[in-house]
Amino acid sequence: QVKTSLLDLTSIRGVLPNLSRPANLSRIFYAVMFDAGSTGTRIHVYTFIQSDSEELPVLDNEMFHSIKPGLSAYADSPEVAGHTVRMLLKVAKKTVPRLEWKRTPVILRATAGLRLLAPEKAQALLDQVQHVFDESPFLVPDNSVSIMDGTNEGILAWISVNFLTGHLHPQTKKTVGILDLGGGSTQITFLPKLRKTIDSVPVADYIAGFDLLNSSFELYTHSYLGNGLMAARLAALGALGAEGLEWRVFKSSCLPKKFQDEWSFGGITYQVSGDPDGYSGYKHCYQEVLKVVKGIIHQPYELEDSNVFYAFSYYFDRAVDAGLIDGVKGGMLEVRDFKKRAKEVCNKMTKNSVGNPFLCMDMTYITCLLKDGFGFKESTMLQLTKKVNNVEASWALGATLDHFHNLKIH
Ligand SMILES: Nc1ccn([C@@H]2O[C@H](COP(=O)(O)OP(=O)(O)O)[C@@H](O)[C@H]2O)c(=O)n1
């Protein structure tokens, strides 16, 4: 019946049906985005439906897979890094129909792990990835392999989450902010409501904008390199840039007193331990991690009533490890929930703290970053999220939309 009425319409208008195109013009297309993070490499294969080229596509599905460690762990053997990417590309070949391969773009963006490497080592890794892409049957656009800057990382994650939560209409006044805690860097991004927030930033590059379907957005965003969770552990331990790694043991009051082990980040292994003759517990730990935050993190003028913040990546993972939220559903937490749990974990540390020796340090750092860093009140509610509608909360989706729509991030 519906078909008949459609036919009637065409004949009334006198338009001959075009047999080479489906009646509603919608089409399915795919995109492959790699996230080369400091702690892992991930592939996102997106399936989109585009009905109107003047509008954003509808995201139909995401296929996601990840591998640890990140590319920077192979700084001295870049071929292995290339192999990681080749393995992940198999997921793309299984997901994207063969006929679509040659028009499906493959892109890789690296974040803090490569930003923290010596430029020539980072470049050798990127060259390997480029080689693997060039050999693949997919479309390799210009600039398909690069290190993304921190501003883009924050903006694109904001775009992803607001797209997924349905807040990205041109007329929209309500949006959500994002808090992303990676291994090497951390990002905060939100849409300011007050002029004062924009006027009171320490440097102009805390404000960045982008264009979307004839409207422009101006966001508060910053990426703090060295304030990701793993980089913060290093700094708290005093191991950042230290020499004599073969014989030195880095101590912290955030670790169980009798704990001693090896710990690796970015392909470097460190000896770490608690302070057997010194102090341990929340108070001392807080003073230690405060050094990583104080004088470094800017407090935006408006934060409290401006936005609901979605917090993901390590905020989510560690809240799950601490038993604060469900690992599938996520949930709402107040900043004080992190603090309360940090105190409990730190003041009850046994030798290994049930296989999670860094939980006290991580929970304390997260508490400190939120309160003394960004300046959130203890009563602020955060939405802890890993996926929205079955799609990863990550900058990768925003980066894909940027590829197709050129959002002119400035
Ligand atoms: N799609 C993703 C990407 C990262 N993550 C989490 O993000 C954290 C690490 O981020 P990362 O390795 O990308 O670090 P950066 O390079 O951004 O500093 C880990 O907790 C990952 O499990 C995630 O949950 N889902």
The ligand as a MOL file (V3000), in Angstrom:
LIG
                    3D

  0  0  0     0  0            999 V3000
M  V30 BEGIN CTAB
M  V30 COUNTS 25 26 0 0 0
M  V30 BEGIN ATOM
M  V30 1 N 37.8690 3.7140 23.1350 0
M  V30 2 C 38.4970 3.7960 24.3060 0
M  V30 3 C 39.7580 4.4020 24.3950 0
M  V30 4 C 40.3850 4.4620 25.6250 0
M  V30 5 N 39.8010 3.9520 26.7270 0
M  V30 6 C 40.4510 4.0060 28.0340 0
M  V30 7 O 41.2730 5.1840 28.1150 0
M  V30 8 C 42.3570 4.9720 28.9920 0
M  V30 9 C 43.7230 5.2370 28.3580 0
M  V30 10 O 43.7290 6.2030 27.3990 0
M  V30 11 P 44.8840 6.2940 26.3010 0
M  V30 12 O 45.7460 5.0760 26.3360 0
M  V30 13 O 44.2200 6.6090 25.0140 0
M  V30 14 O 45.7480 7.4980 26.8210 0
M  V30 15 P 46.1810 8.8560 26.0860 0
M  V30 16 O 47.1170 8.4860 24.9940 0
M  V30 17 O 44.9310 9.5150 25.5450 0
M  V30 18 O 46.7850 9.6570 27.1890 0
M  V30 19 C 42.2440 3.5170 29.4140 0
M  V30 20 O 41.5050 3.4800 30.6100 0
M  V30 21 C 41.4350 2.8990 28.2920 0
M  V30 22 O 40.8240 1.7030 28.6590 0
M  V30 23 C 38.5430 3.3840 26.6140 0
M  V30 24 O 37.9830 2.9410 27.6070 0
M  V30 25 N 37.9130 3.3120 25.4040 0
M  V30 END ATOM
M  V30 BEGIN BOND
M  V30 1 1 1 2
M  V30 2 1 2 3
M  V30 3 2 2 25
M  V30 4 2 3 4
M  V30 5 1 4 5
M  V30 6 1 5 6
M  V30 7 1 5 23
M  V30 8 1 6 7
M  V30 9 1 6 21
M  V30 10 1 7 8
M  V30 11 1 8 9
M  V30 12 1 8 19
M  V30 13 1 9 10
M  V30 14 1 10 11
M  V30 15 2 11 12
M  V30 16 1 11 13
M  V30 17 1 11 14
M  V30 18 1 14 15
M  V30 19 2 15 16
M  V30 20 1 15 17
M  V30 21 1 15 18
M  V30 22 1 19 20
M  V30 23 1 19 21
M  V30 24 1 21 22
M  V30 25 2 23 24
M  V30 26 1 23 25
M  V30 END BOND
M  V30 END CTAB
M  END
